[in-house]
């Protein structure tokens, strides 16, 4: 992690220290945003896969129930 210089000077050197600190903070924030974006993408993929497999299971169950119902109707007729 970058360190902030504190040389105790004022004036132009103090302004340069503020600019350097600002750059460091913005860089750290950009890195954190990148990390959070990766985590969001990973979790989104997991949710989509889970929802997709659940959806496939529901469709298969509905199809099986539909066949059983139609078979029952034919048997009763």
BELQUI-V72243 format. One record per residue. N is the residue number from 1. RES is the residue in one letter. PHI is phi in whole degrees, 0 to 359 (none if undefined). Layout:
N_RES_PHI ; N_RES_PHI
//
This chain:
1_X_none ; 2_X_298 ; 3_X_252 ; 4_X_271 ; 5_X_281 ; 6_X_230 ; 7_X_267 ; 8_X_72 ; 9_X_270 ; 10_X_246 ; 11_X_77 ; 12_X_297 ; 13_X_296 ; 14_X_294 ; 15_X_295 ; 16_X_296 ; 17_X_296 ; 18_X_295 ; 19_X_298 ; 20_X_296 ; 21_X_297 ; 22_X_297 ; 23_X_299 ; 24_X_297 ; 25_X_298 ; 26_X_297 ; 27_X_296 ; 28_X_296 ; 29_X_296 ; 30_X_297 ; 31_X_297 ; 32_X_295 ; 33_X_299 ; 34_X_299 ; 35_X_297 ; 36_X_296 ; 37_X_298 ; 38_X_298 ; 39_X_296 ; 40_X_297 ; 41_X_297 ; 42_X_297 ; 43_X_295 ; 44_X_299 ; 45_X_298 ; 46_X_297 ; 47_X_295 ; 48_X_298 ; 49_X_295 ; 50_X_295 ; 51_X_293 ; 52_X_295 ; 53_X_291 ; 54_X_293 ; 55_X_296 ; 56_X_296 ; 57_X_296 ; 58_X_296 ; 59_X_297 ; 60_X_295 ; 61_X_295 ; 62_X_298 ; 63_X_296 ; 64_X_297 ; 65_X_296 ; 66_X_297 ; 67_X_296 ; 68_X_296 ; 69_X_295 ; 70_X_296 ; 71_X_296 ; 72_X_297 ; 73_X_298 ; 74_X_294 ; 75_X_294 ; 76_X_287 ; 77_X_282
//
